[in-house]
Amino acid sequence: MAECGGVDSNTSSGHTMDKSITLPPDEIFRNLENAKRFAIDIGGSLTKLAYYSTVQHKVAKVRSFDHTAKEAACDKLYEISVQEEVTARLHFIKFENAYIETCLDFIKDHLVNTETKVIKATGGGAHKFKELIEKKLGLKVDKEDEMTCLIKGCNFVLKNIPHEAFVYAKHADSEFRFQTTNPDIFPYLLVNIGSGVSIVKVESEDKFERIGGSSIGGGTFWGLGALLTKTKRFDELLQLASKGQHTSVDMLVKDIYGGSYGCLGLTGDLIASSFGKSATADKEFSKEDMAKSLLHMISNDIGQLACLYAKLHNLSRVYFGGFFIRGHPVTMHTITYSINFFTKGEVQALFLRHEGYLGAIGAFLKGAEEDNPNQYSWGENYAGSSGLMSVSPEMNPMQRARSGTFDMLEMDRLERQLVNLPLLQDPSSYIPDTVDLTEDAPAREYWLYCFEDALDGVVKRALASQPDMPEAAVRAEKFRQKYLHKLQTLRHQPFAYGSLTVRSLLDTREHCLNEFNFPDPYSKIKERENDVALRYYQKAVKALEELSCEDRQFALVRGVLAGNVFDWGAKAVSDVLESDPEFGFEEAKRQLEERPWLVDSYDQWLERLKGPPHKCALFFVDNSGVDIILGVMPFVRELLSRGTEVVLASNSGPALNDVTNGELQILTERIAAMDPVIQAGLREDRLTLVQSGSSSPCLDLSRLDKVLAMVVRERQTDLVIIEGMGRAIHTNYYAMLSCESLKMAVIKNSWLADRLGGKLFSVVFKYEVPAGRPDQDDAALTP
C-alpha cells in the first residue's frame, strides 16, 4: 500500500495513506520538484489537491539527410534522435482529511524552488485548515467561491475527458453507460448534493445561475441516519443502506390498495409513504432497512426536484454531483429511477467519473487564468490515473471502505487544440468505436488476452529501439509491470476509464510506453522498411502506368489493401515479418481475399470514378514502409492526375509502426524527387501534408488538430478516405459523414475475421455516399 512521508506500512505508528491511495509510493504526488500553482478543495471528510507541473520526457524526432549529392544505396534515409521535451501536466489527488498534516509535510519536503506564493482554496474546510496550510507550505491561502469553482471544473472535464459522463444502469450487463463527448455542452443543469442541494443552470463558460435548491440533502441523510442507526460515519451509513430492504419500512401502493392503482398509473411496488410502516408495525426495524429507506426518501426527493427544474427550464441533461453521490449504486439507481419516472425518459440523469475533483479543478483554473488553460486541449494520462471502480458491493466489497470513487487523475496538455472533423454528419451522435468491450464480454476477454499475450513482443521492441541505453532494461520491465497491472484492472473493472475499446487498450499502452521513455519502439523497423520500399516505388508506378484505366483502378485499390497487410500491430503479420523479413508486396497481394470481398463496394466506386473528379480528398494514412510508399502514394498520384487535391493526414506522434507527420514529410520529399506528379502536387499546393493531432493507431474524428479542420473547410473537401484496421474497422466503421467516404482495410486478426464471418486477410472496401445522394451503399458489418 502507498504511503505519505516515508512511513513504514508495517509499523503501527504514523499516518499511512492506504485508505485513500492504493498505488505504489513513487506514484503519489508525482513531479513535485517541478510543481507550481496549487489549489485545494477541502470538504467535510475529503481533501482534493490540484497542482501543475512540467514533465520532461523523451520524444523521437526524425531529421532528413542532405540527399542532393549522389549517395550509395545503403545510406540511411533519415536520422532518428531521441530528445528531451517539456510538457505541462495537471495532477489531482484525493485523500482523507485525517491525513492532511502528513500530506502537507510530504509536499513541503519535496517542493523545490516553487514560484507559487499563493494557494487557491475552496470548499467548506478551506477556512478550517487555512492556518495549517499557510504554516506547513508557507503559502498564502486565497479562498475562491465554491460554486464558481464547481462550474468551472465541470465545464473543464466535460470538454476535455472523453467518456466523463455516464448513465447508471443497475441491472444492465455493464452498470455504466458512458456518453460521448459533445462539442456543445451547454446548457445543462447541475444538481450538486452536499449537505444541502444546489441546483444550477449553466448556460455558457461564465454564465450560470443558482435557480433553486433544498435543505434536504446529504447532511439530512447523514444526520437522520445517525439518529436512526447510531452510525456516525457517512460511508458506514451507505454500507448499511446497500444491505437493507426498504420495503420493510416503507409503505407501498400495494400495501394500501392490495395491488397497483391502475387508473393513476401507479404500480404496486411504488413507495406510497416513506417510513409509513414504522407508524403502525409493532416491531423493531433493522439499521440496514432504515438506512435504505432513508436513502430512497432523500434520493427520490432530490430526483423529483431536479425533474421539476429541468422541465421548467426546458433542459434535457442533468448532471448530479457532490459528496452525497460518492459513486454509490443505490443513490445513483434511485435518482435515475426517479428522473425516468417523473419525466417519462425525457430528461437524462448523468453522473461524472471525476465529480469529486470539480471544485479542485475549478480553483486551479481560477489561479491559472494568466496561462489561459482553456485555449489548450487536455487529455487524461491513463498511465498516471486511477480508474473508476465497480460500485456494486457484491463485485467489490472493499469499495465503501475507501474514501470515494476516484483516487488520482492526471491530465496532459496537448500540443494542439483538438476539434471535430467538420465533415461529421452529426457530431453529437458520433461514436468512434465500433465495439464497446464493456458490454461485449467474449470480445473483452479475447482482446485483453490478446494484449497480454503481445506484451513480451512490445517489451522486446522497446529495448531494441534503445540499444545504447543500459538502463533501458529496467525501464522496460517497469513498463511491463505497469501495463500488465492496467490490463488486470480492466479485466475486473472494464469501465475504469470509460468505455473499454480496442482503441483505449492501444492508447493506454502508448501512455505507459511514454511514461517510461520509450517514445517510438518501432523507429528502427520503420526506418528500414521505408528505405526498402522507396527502392521499389518507381518500378511499382511504371507497372501501373502500363495498365488500362479500369485495370489500373483495381490494381491501385489492391495496392492500398496489400500495403495495409504490413502492420506490426497485428500479431498474425508481425509473426510473419519476424520470421520472413523478405515477405514482400507481391506476396501480400497474393494473401488478399479474392472478390467478392467480405464488404465489397468496389463496383460502385469504379462507377463513381467515371464521373467528375472530386474537389479534394482527405486521406487518413496508416503504416510506414510498404503501406504508405507502395500502397497509398500511387493511389494519391492517381487522384492528383484526375485533378483532385489531396490532404494526407498522419499521426502527430508515434504509435506502433504508423507513419508520423515528420516521417511522411521526408518520405514525400524523396518520392517527389523521382515522381513528377507528386513533385507538381507539392509545388502547386495541391498535395498537402497535415498532422492529425493523434498519437494512436486508431482514429477519433471528434479530436483532430484544429489546423486540419481548417484545411478541410478551406479546400472544400468532398471525399474522406480512411485506411487500416484500427482506423476503419475498430473505429469509424459506422461513422456517418456529410461527404463521400471510402473505408479500406484488411482483417489481420483471425479471431476478428471469424467473428465477422470472414477469414484472415479478408477485405473490407466500403464506399459510402451521404443519405439522400444517389448510389448510397448499404454495406454492413456486424462485429
KASUL-V583701 format. One record per backbone hydrogen bond with DSSP energy under -1.0 kcal/mol. NH is the residue of the N-H (numbers start at 1). CO is the residue of the C=O. If there is no record, write none. Layout:
nh = (NH,NH)
co = (CO,CO)
This chain:
nh = (11,20,21,27,28,34,35,36,39,40,41,42,43,47,48,49,50,51,52,53,55,57,59,61,63,75,79,81,83,85,87,89,90,91,92,93,94,95,97,99,100,103,104,105,106,107,108,109,110,119,120,121,122,125,126,129,130,133,134,135,136,137,138,140,142,144,149,150,151,152,153,154,155,156,157,158,159,160,161,164,166,167,169,172,177,179,188,189,190,191,192,193,194,197,198,199,200,201,202,203,204,209,211,212,214,217,218,219,221,222,223,224,225,226,227,228,229,230,237,238,239,240,241,242,243,248,249,250,251,253,254,257,258,261,264,265,266,270,272,273,276,277,281,283,290,291,292,293,294,295,296,297,298,299,300,301,302,303,304,305,306,307,308,309,310,311,312,313,315,318,319,320,321,324,325,326,328,332,333,334,335,336,337,338,339,340,341,342,343,344,346,348,350,351,353,355,357,358,361,362,363,364,365,366,367,368,371,372,375,376,379,381,382,384,386,388,395,396,399,401,402,403,409,411,412,413,414,419,421,424,425,429,434,437,439,444,445,446,447,448,449,450,451,452,453,454,455,458,459,460,461,462,463,464,465,466,469,472,475,476,477,478,479,480,481,482,483,484,485,486,487,488,489,490,491,492,493,496,498,505,506,507,508,509,510,511,512,513,514,515,516,517,518,523,526,527,528,529,530,531,532,533,534,536,540,541,542,543,544,545,547,552,553,554,555,556,557,558,559,560,561,562,563,564,565,566,567,570,574,575,577,578,579,580,583,588,589,590,591,593,599,601,605,606,607,608,609,610,611,617,618,619,620,621,624,629,630,631,632,633,636,637,638,639,640,641,642,643,644,645,646,647,648,649,650,651,652,653,658,659,661,664,665,666,667,668,669,670,671,672,673,674,679,680,681,682,683,684,685,686,687,688,690,692,703,704,705,706,709,710,711,712,713,714,715,716,717,718,719,720,721,722,723,724,728,729,730,732,738,740,741,742,743,744,745,747,753,754,755,756,757,758,761,762,764,765,766,768,773)
co = (8,17,17,24,25,31,32,52,50,120,48,122,46,95,41,93,39,91,36,89,87,85,83,81,79,72,63,61,59,57,55,53,411,51,409,49,407,47,45,96,97,99,100,101,102,103,104,105,106,140,38,142,40,42,123,125,127,129,130,131,132,133,134,117,119,121,145,146,147,148,149,150,151,152,153,154,155,156,157,161,351,177,175,169,167,165,202,317,200,319,198,321,196,214,192,212,190,209,188,207,207,201,199,199,197,215,194,195,217,218,219,220,221,222,223,224,225,226,233,234,235,236,237,238,240,245,246,246,273,270,268,253,254,266,261,262,261,267,251,251,273,249,277,281,286,287,288,289,290,291,292,293,294,295,296,297,298,299,300,301,302,303,304,305,306,307,308,309,310,348,189,350,191,193,322,322,325,328,329,330,331,332,333,334,335,336,337,338,339,340,343,316,318,166,164,352,354,355,357,358,359,360,361,362,363,364,368,369,372,373,412,410,380,381,408,496,392,392,396,398,399,19,92,90,379,88,377,704,701,421,736,426,730,500,436,440,441,442,443,444,445,446,447,448,449,450,452,454,455,456,457,458,459,460,461,463,466,469,471,472,473,474,475,476,477,478,479,480,481,482,483,484,485,486,487,488,489,493,495,501,502,503,504,505,506,507,508,509,510,511,512,514,513,520,522,523,524,525,526,527,528,529,530,533,536,537,538,539,540,541,544,548,549,550,551,552,553,554,555,556,557,558,559,560,562,563,565,567,570,571,573,574,575,576,580,584,585,586,587,761,763,765,601,602,603,604,605,607,608,645,719,647,721,649,657,625,626,626,627,628,632,633,634,635,636,637,638,640,639,615,686,617,688,619,690,659,694,694,655,622,651,660,661,662,663,664,665,666,667,668,669,671,675,676,677,678,679,680,682,681,681,646,648,650,700,419,692,417,705,706,707,708,709,710,711,713,712,616,616,740,618,742,620,744,724,725,725,432,423,718,768,720,766,722,764,762,749,750,751,752,754,753,747,759,745,599,743,741,770)
